[in-house]
Amino acid sequence: MLGDGDRAERFLALTGLTPETLRSGLGDPAVQGAVLEFLCGHEADLIAAAEALGMSPAALAATRERL
């Protein structure tokens, strides 16, 4: 998420999270939900994240539904 500068800036601005909060909250379902909600709202970001994780965008989006 934070590896791409433009994406990171947009994500942090929209969620109000800081890099530290994001890192420390990786196990928190609320933080995970915020990340997935952001990705699902921006198709290009969803596709890039899915590729980086080696999964389909649909599978990544379905993860949001399970949270």
C-alpha positions as MATLAB code, in Angstrom:
seq = 'MLGDGDRAERFLALTGLTPETLRSGLGDPAVQGAVLEFLCGHEADLIAAAEALGMSPAALAATRERL';
ca = [
       0.000    0.000    0.000;
       2.704    2.451    0.935;
       5.138    1.320   -1.772;
       3.553    3.555   -4.407;
       3.902    7.215   -3.464;
       0.748    8.525   -5.154;
      -1.384    5.665   -3.854;
       0.030    6.031   -0.353;
      -0.666    9.771   -0.234;
      -4.231    9.290   -1.453;
      -4.871    6.408    0.955;
      -3.513    8.266    3.987;
      -5.434   11.428    3.090;
      -8.721    9.570    2.595;
      -8.487    7.330    5.658;
      -6.787    9.672    8.102;
      -4.335    6.909    9.005;
      -0.622    7.505    9.386;
       2.070    5.107    8.156;
       2.725    4.155   11.780;
      -0.953    3.499   12.502;
      -1.216    1.410    9.363;
       1.826   -0.685   10.235;
       0.825   -1.203   13.855;
      -2.781   -1.981   12.931;
      -2.184   -4.653   10.314;
      -3.834   -7.269   12.538;
      -6.809   -5.015   13.332;
      -9.952   -5.844   11.310;
     -10.881   -2.142   11.200;
      -7.557   -1.223    9.579;
      -7.773   -4.202    7.238;
     -11.290   -3.107    6.301;
     -10.130    0.445    5.603;
      -7.408   -0.851    3.296;
      -9.767   -3.177    1.453;
     -12.461   -0.508    1.180;
      -9.921    1.877   -0.320;
      -8.678   -0.722   -2.798;
     -12.185   -1.744   -3.836;
     -13.047    1.891   -4.474;
     -10.184    2.326   -6.955;
     -10.042   -0.438   -9.557;
      -6.465    0.288  -10.658;
      -5.292    0.043   -7.047;
      -7.268   -3.164   -6.505;
      -5.685   -4.749   -9.571;
      -2.175   -3.646   -8.579;
      -2.590   -4.942   -5.031;
      -4.030   -8.254   -6.238;
      -1.132   -8.727   -8.629;
       1.378   -7.945   -5.870;
      -0.319  -10.520   -3.643;
      -0.578  -13.125   -6.403;
      -4.358  -13.318   -6.322;
      -7.263  -12.214   -8.452;
      -8.915   -8.850   -7.866;
     -12.209  -10.691   -7.266;
     -10.636  -12.803   -4.518;
      -9.184   -9.708   -2.867;
     -12.539   -7.916   -3.055;
     -14.269  -10.968   -1.569;
     -11.954  -10.689    1.425;
     -13.581   -7.354    2.229;
     -16.983   -9.038    2.353;
     -15.702  -11.633    4.831;
     -14.494   -8.955    7.237;
];
